[in-house]
């Protein structure tokens, strides 16, 4: 392996550690809103871990419903300690502590590979 390849690997690992410590996270939604290319369960979502929400923002949230968490949802209303979200199943109110973070990017079809391995 050349020195440039080693430097690239070290730089990439360092960048991932820094971004993770700042709140960048990766998750595989099991359900939720569809994108133009496919369902939420067939994708991998990258999100910022924080609790500052605004209406219309796409988020990753735990709904405490077995078999469908985490969910890719849209913020409808923020009410103090709760947030009203919109998913494919309709509107639902969840505690704001269940919000994992705001969606940054979705990688379609990678979730199908993870699903094949049971992740």
C-alpha positions as CSV (number, residue, x, y, z in Angstrom):
1,X,0.0,0.0,0.0
2,X,1.4,3.4,-1.0
3,X,1.9,6.3,1.4
4,X,-0.8,8.3,-0.3
5,X,-3.3,5.5,0.2
6,X,-2.4,5.2,3.9
7,X,-2.8,9.0,4.3
8,X,-6.2,8.9,2.6
9,X,-7.4,6.1,4.9
10,X,-6.2,7.9,8.0
11,X,-7.8,11.2,6.9
12,X,-11.1,9.5,6.1
13,X,-11.2,7.7,9.5
14,X,-10.3,11.0,11.3
15,X,-13.0,12.8,9.4
16,X,-15.6,10.1,10.3
17,X,-14.6,10.3,14.0
18,X,-14.9,14.1,14.0
19,X,-18.3,14.1,12.3
20,X,-19.6,11.4,14.6
21,X,-18.5,13.4,17.7
22,X,-20.3,16.4,16.3
23,X,-23.5,14.5,16.0
24,X,-23.6,12.9,12.5
25,X,-25.3,9.5,12.6
26,X,-26.3,6.7,10.2
27,X,-29.4,4.6,10.5
28,X,-31.5,2.1,8.5
29,X,-35.2,3.2,8.7
30,X,-37.6,0.3,8.8
31,X,-40.6,2.4,7.7
32,X,-41.8,5.9,7.0
33,X,-42.0,8.3,4.1
34,X,-41.1,7.3,0.6
35,X,-38.7,9.2,-1.6
36,X,-38.8,9.5,-5.3
37,X,-36.7,6.3,-5.8
38,X,-38.2,4.0,-3.3
39,X,-39.4,3.2,0.2
40,X,-37.7,4.2,3.5
41,X,-36.9,0.6,4.3
42,X,-34.8,0.3,1.2
43,X,-32.6,3.2,2.1
44,X,-29.9,4.3,4.6
45,X,-30.4,7.7,6.3
46,X,-27.7,10.1,7.5
47,X,-28.9,12.5,10.1
48,X,-27.7,15.1,12.6
49,X,-28.4,14.1,16.2
50,X,-30.2,17.1,17.8
51,X,-33.6,18.1,19.2
52,X,-34.1,21.5,17.5
53,X,-37.1,20.8,15.3
54,X,-39.1,23.0,12.9
55,X,-42.3,22.2,11.1
56,X,-41.7,20.6,7.6
57,X,-38.4,19.1,8.7
58,X,-37.7,15.4,7.9
59,X,-36.5,13.4,10.9
60,X,-35.6,10.0,12.1
61,X,-37.8,9.0,15.1
62,X,-38.6,6.1,17.3
63,X,-42.4,5.7,17.6
64,X,-42.4,2.9,20.2
65,X,-44.3,0.7,17.7
66,X,-42.8,-2.8,17.4
67,X,-41.5,-3.7,14.0
68,X,-41.5,-0.3,12.3
69,X,-38.8,1.7,14.2
70,X,-36.9,3.8,13.4
71,X,-39.3,5.8,11.2
72,X,-38.5,8.4,8.5
73,X,-41.1,11.1,9.2
74,X,-42.0,14.8,8.6
75,X,-42.5,17.2,11.5
76,X,-46.0,18.6,11.5
77,X,-46.1,20.5,14.8
78,X,-43.7,20.9,17.8
79,X,-45.6,21.2,21.2
80,X,-43.2,21.5,24.1
81,X,-42.3,18.0,25.1
82,X,-44.1,16.3,22.1
83,X,-43.9,16.5,18.3
84,X,-46.6,15.6,15.8
85,X,-45.2,13.7,12.9
86,X,-46.5,12.5,9.6
87,X,-45.6,9.1,8.3
88,X,-47.1,6.8,5.6
89,X,-49.5,5.6,8.3
90,X,-50.8,9.1,9.1
91,X,-50.3,11.6,11.9
92,X,-48.9,10.5,15.3
93,X,-47.7,12.3,18.4
94,X,-44.5,11.2,20.0
95,X,-42.3,12.5,22.8
96,X,-39.6,14.8,21.6
97,X,-37.0,12.6,23.4
98,X,-37.8,9.9,20.8
99,X,-36.5,12.1,17.9
100,X,-33.1,10.8,16.8
101,X,-32.3,13.8,14.6
102,X,-32.8,15.7,11.4
103,X,-32.3,14.1,8.0
104,X,-29.3,15.1,6.0
105,X,-29.2,12.6,3.2
106,X,-30.8,9.3,2.1
107,X,-28.9,6.6,0.1
108,X,-31.5,4.6,-1.7
109,X,-31.3,0.8,-2.2
110,X,-28.5,0.3,0.4
111,X,-31.1,-0.6,2.9
112,X,-32.2,-3.6,0.8
113,X,-28.7,-5.1,1.3
114,X,-28.9,-4.5,5.0
115,X,-32.4,-6.0,5.1
116,X,-31.0,-9.1,3.4
117,X,-28.6,-9.6,6.3
118,X,-31.3,-8.9,8.9
119,X,-30.1,-5.5,10.0
